[in-house]
């Protein structure tokens, strides 16, 4: 059972995943990439040609599909029916469609339960997502809400895409991010909002190291 839970919520490309991994390493904790869970379910549904708006059909698919999530060498690993899909779930097409799963109350509740089961199996957890401090782990020991201005986030995401050889104009990247932000903020369950007791950090203009040190300062000795 988890004795230390730290949550990091925030919009896309705010630096959540990178900082959660580094923070987990510093604290000797496990890193839980909740986005990988939503993406894995989205990819599995798409591979089986299930309409993404049909949450009941996707839920049934989940009952008959083996999903495994772990951490290897500091990186989140996602497996579906024994096949490593860790790279495929980062494709732009998955990013474009993951909102169907993320905004469906039935599927979101199931995935939150998966997240809690993961946490229950480890003593120390650093988890990142959109609703970790508000829904999944409302009693977390420390909660962060990380953000950055939209231009900075679009630039970061474009850099990631360029590194993967995914040719796309930054204007397209910015538009896709704005659409995702709207979906995250306006969905009826697990909306992207800071927890009342979250520590707000704006990472615009800050290095990863600077944000990490700020977080460690708030956490203190553990």
Buried (B, 14 or more C-beta within 10 A) or exposed (E): EBEBBBBBBBBBBBBBBBBBBBBBEBBEBBBBBBBBBBBBBBBBBBBEEBEBEBBEBBBEBBEEBEBEBEBEEEEBBBBBEEEEBBEBBBBBEBBEBBBBBBBBEBBBEBBBEBBBEBBEEBEBBBBBBBBBBBBBBBEBBBBBBBBBEBEBBBBBBBEEBEEEEEEEEBEBBBEBBBEBBEBBEEBEBBBBBBBEEBBEBBBEEBEEEEBBEBBBEEBEEB
